[in-house]
């Protein structure tokens, strides 16, 4: 009506894409990585398997396009340790106000260095003695780092799921999968597929999906990146073979065994898969040993904590007895770790709290019996008062 030519649909799409890209780059650095990757195209429905497949695996046209994708999926700078240049796993705040990886900053001070790794400012002697008391955990940064790993891990699962369904290598030769692995994607996340499928109740990791997709090289790269093989406390993953009814393997090792037993592989391919199977079995043994060692260390730490709390309680009671403020059977203070009125969160996670030692349990039982007698006495007095009145 105004005489101006109408915009073509293709031009509108290009303009909308540029506007979306500009909005992404204008986000604040701290929250930009929390959004889903805008480079992903909508998934399509696979009619044969009734599941969604990620079709965004086209080859990169230029190196700049690949570099742009790597930049988009990489962790934000605030999640990278200034010393290790890797994403945080145990971030702590030092006296200079900056966040570092705990092991890296403690090693920095233990080597005798007296300056801040970032500002190069001199630190006081008590701020750089190399002990764990000189740093404090940064739970906020840890939560952001874990969120980044989860987002990239879900993207990785989606792409590996597409490879498993298509039974063919991705068209980009796995470039996006490698970029997500380098971007610290969580390799422990598991894809449960559709609830109505035969194997929908078996959670499969990204490496497991690549194995079922017959992608040995990509599976090896995830293996060397630290992908787990064994699954603790998982009944469906305890069996390394496959069931008679579903014929579906229930572990990475079982999936490789099924591939080796197939007749479609050449002799050289079977040899490569057997080598990979041996690596998986060795990793499983190492993970089991590491898990037992971790449990033993946790038990020792819990026992040391209980002993420390017991000593603090004795010191507090001795101090109170000397001051005459409380009796020898006083309940003490809540920060001693022996609270008699737990919060709702404590009650919810009661099963995960280790039981106290025998001496502490006996002492708690004695105090509980004393409280019961006092409450019974007060109740009797109140009842008699009401009767007489």
MOZI-V916309 format. One record per backbone hydrogen bond with DSSP energy under -1.0 kcal/mol. CO is the residue of the C=O (numbers start at 1). NH is the residue of the N-H. If there is no record, write none. Layout:
BEGIN
co=CO nh=NH
co=CO nh=NH
END
This chain:
BEGIN
co=8 nh=12
co=9 nh=13
co=10 nh=14
co=11 nh=15
co=12 nh=16
co=13 nh=17
co=14 nh=18
co=15 nh=19
co=16 nh=20
co=17 nh=21
co=18 nh=22
co=19 nh=23
co=20 nh=24
co=21 nh=25
co=22 nh=26
co=24 nh=27
co=28 nh=32
co=32 nh=35
co=37 nh=40
co=44 nh=53
co=46 nh=50
co=46 nh=51
co=51 nh=46
co=53 nh=44
co=55 nh=57
co=62 nh=66
co=63 nh=67
co=64 nh=68
co=65 nh=69
co=66 nh=70
co=67 nh=71
co=68 nh=72
co=69 nh=73
co=70 nh=74
co=76 nh=79
co=77 nh=80
co=79 nh=88
co=81 nh=85
co=86 nh=81
co=90 nh=102
co=91 nh=138
co=92 nh=100
co=93 nh=136
co=94 nh=97
co=98 nh=94
co=100 nh=92
co=101 nh=105
co=102 nh=106
co=103 nh=107
co=104 nh=108
co=105 nh=109
co=106 nh=110
co=107 nh=111
co=108 nh=113
co=109 nh=112
co=114 nh=123
co=116 nh=120
co=121 nh=116
co=124 nh=127
co=125 nh=128
co=131 nh=134
co=136 nh=93
co=138 nh=142
co=139 nh=143
co=140 nh=144
co=141 nh=145
co=142 nh=146
co=143 nh=147
co=144 nh=148
co=145 nh=149
co=146 nh=150
co=147 nh=151
co=148 nh=152
co=149 nh=153
co=149 nh=186
co=150 nh=154
co=151 nh=155
co=152 nh=156
co=153 nh=157
co=154 nh=158
co=155 nh=159
co=156 nh=160
co=157 nh=161
co=158 nh=162
co=159 nh=163
co=160 nh=164
co=161 nh=165
co=162 nh=166
co=163 nh=167
co=170 nh=173
co=172 nh=175
co=174 nh=178
co=175 nh=179
co=176 nh=180
co=177 nh=181
co=178 nh=182
co=179 nh=183
co=180 nh=185
co=181 nh=184
co=191 nh=204
co=194 nh=197
co=199 nh=202
co=204 nh=191
co=205 nh=209
co=206 nh=210
co=207 nh=211
co=208 nh=212
co=209 nh=213
co=210 nh=215
co=211 nh=214
co=215 nh=219
co=216 nh=220
co=217 nh=221
co=218 nh=222
co=219 nh=223
co=220 nh=224
co=222 nh=227
co=223 nh=226
co=241 nh=250
co=243 nh=247
co=248 nh=243
co=251 nh=255
co=252 nh=256
co=253 nh=257
co=254 nh=258
co=255 nh=259
co=256 nh=260
co=257 nh=261
co=266 nh=270
co=267 nh=271
co=268 nh=272
co=269 nh=273
co=270 nh=274
co=271 nh=275
co=272 nh=276
co=273 nh=277
co=274 nh=278
co=275 nh=279
co=276 nh=280
co=277 nh=281
co=278 nh=282
co=279 nh=283
co=280 nh=284
co=281 nh=285
co=282 nh=286
co=283 nh=287
co=284 nh=288
co=285 nh=289
co=286 nh=290
co=287 nh=291
co=288 nh=292
co=289 nh=293
co=290 nh=294
co=291 nh=295
co=292 nh=296
co=293 nh=297
co=294 nh=298
co=295 nh=299
co=296 nh=300
co=297 nh=301
co=298 nh=302
co=299 nh=303
co=300 nh=304
co=301 nh=305
co=302 nh=306
co=303 nh=307
co=304 nh=308
co=305 nh=309
co=306 nh=310
co=307 nh=311
co=308 nh=312
co=309 nh=313
co=310 nh=314
co=311 nh=315
co=312 nh=316
co=313 nh=317
co=314 nh=318
co=315 nh=319
co=316 nh=320
co=317 nh=321
co=318 nh=322
co=319 nh=323
co=320 nh=324
co=320 nh=325
co=327 nh=330
co=333 nh=336
co=334 nh=337
co=343 nh=347
co=344 nh=348
co=345 nh=349
co=347 nh=350
co=357 nh=361
co=358 nh=362
co=359 nh=363
co=360 nh=364
co=361 nh=365
co=362 nh=366
co=363 nh=367
co=364 nh=368
co=365 nh=369
co=366 nh=370
co=367 nh=371
co=368 nh=372
co=369 nh=373
co=370 nh=374
co=371 nh=375
co=372 nh=376
co=373 nh=377
co=374 nh=378
co=375 nh=379
co=376 nh=380
co=377 nh=381
co=378 nh=382
co=379 nh=383
co=380 nh=384
co=381 nh=385
co=382 nh=386
co=383 nh=387
co=384 nh=388
co=385 nh=389
END
